[in-house]
Amino acid sequence: MDKPIELSLEQQFSIRSFATQVKNMSHEQAQDFLVKLYEQMIVREATYQQLLKHQWGLDSDSTWAA
């Protein structure tokens, strides 16, 4: 993966809009928001891991087809 991922125009706009929203926050609001955002990132990562484990048959609920 030497080539960086290119974002769509919609994604670039979303980032710019997000930056504007954050600029208008107070320091305390930005800190609270950052903690919530980080929590969502961790939950998303855990969800992806669980989905991959299930898809690959690595979770304890999976049954192996013989």
Buried (B, 14 or more C-beta within 10 A) or exposed (E): EEEEEEEEEEEEEEEEEEEEEEEEEEEEEBEEEEEEEEEEEEEEEEEEEEEEBEEEEEEEEEEEEE
